């Protein structure tokens, strides 16, 4: 299966919901990585993907190819699972 990268930062009103979606997916066995864009490491990873807004969720396959990205919106866990099973 793939993985989900969740990009968040302080002061983002949708970010708690994005973290919650990540937690649900993690409980279901999916690999979920969190990046705080208020840190140097988080900004570096965000720069790689050209991310300028939060929350952003990147869905990747096993080979780290991007399957979908959700920028400024919070998808449901079901939407992410549908992307992974295409």
Secondary structure as the mmCIF struct_conf table of DSSP 4:
data_model
#
loop_
_struct_conf.conf_type_id
_struct_conf.id
_struct_conf.beg_label_comp_id
_struct_conf.beg_label_asym_id
_struct_conf.beg_label_seq_id
_struct_conf.end_label_comp_id
_struct_conf.end_label_asym_id
_struct_conf.end_label_seq_id
STRN STRN1 UNK A 3 UNK A 8
TURN_TY1_P TURN_TY1_P1 UNK A 10 UNK A 11
TURN_TY1_P TURN_TY1_P2 UNK A 13 UNK A 14
HELX_RH_AL_P HELX_RH_AL_P1 UNK A 15 UNK A 27
TURN_TY1_P TURN_TY1_P3 UNK A 28 UNK A 29
STRN STRN2 UNK A 31 UNK A 36
TURN_TY1_P TURN_TY1_P4 UNK A 37 UNK A 38
BEND BEND1 UNK A 39 UNK A 39
HELX_RH_AL_P HELX_RH_AL_P2 UNK A 40 UNK A 49
TURN_TY1_P TURN_TY1_P5 UNK A 50 UNK A 50
BEND BEND2 UNK A 53 UNK A 55
STRN STRN3 UNK A 56 UNK A 60
TURN_TY1_P TURN_TY1_P6 UNK A 62 UNK A 63
STRN STRN4 UNK A 66 UNK A 71
BEND BEND3 UNK A 72 UNK A 73
HELX_RH_AL_P HELX_RH_AL_P3 UNK A 77 UNK A 84
TURN_TY1_P TURN_TY1_P7 UNK A 85 UNK A 85
#
